[in-house]
Amino acid sequence: MSNEVFDKFLLKLFEKTADKGEIGYYNRYEIGKELGLLNKTEVDRIVRILVGDGFVADNEVTDLKIRITDEGKKRLENNQI
């Protein structure tokens, strides 16, 4: 899987946060669906890697909900996506 897929996923998550103007948690599968990723296993893999890298955080209550971290925002800024 290319870095482009991870960056697109991260960007979509960031856009949702920017639209609300606050830090929020969003359903990982809805984000994947918006990007055309319908395979839940693939979405889980993307999220697992982004969480491991510190760019995304899981919700403590449910693993379905995720949010972008400050490190994730920095990655987007550095890549100028």
HELIX and SHEET records of a PDB file:
HELIX    1   1 ASN A    3  LYS A   20  1                                  18    
HELIX    2   2 ARG A   28  GLU A   34  1                                   7    
HELIX    3   3 LYS A   40  GLY A   52  1                                  13    
HELIX    4   4 ASP A   70  ASN A   79  1                                  10    
SHEET    1   A 3 TYR A  26  ASN A  27  0                                        
SHEET    2   A 3 LYS A  65  ILE A  68 -1                                        
SHEET    3   A 3 VAL A  56  ASP A  58 -1                                        
END                                                                             
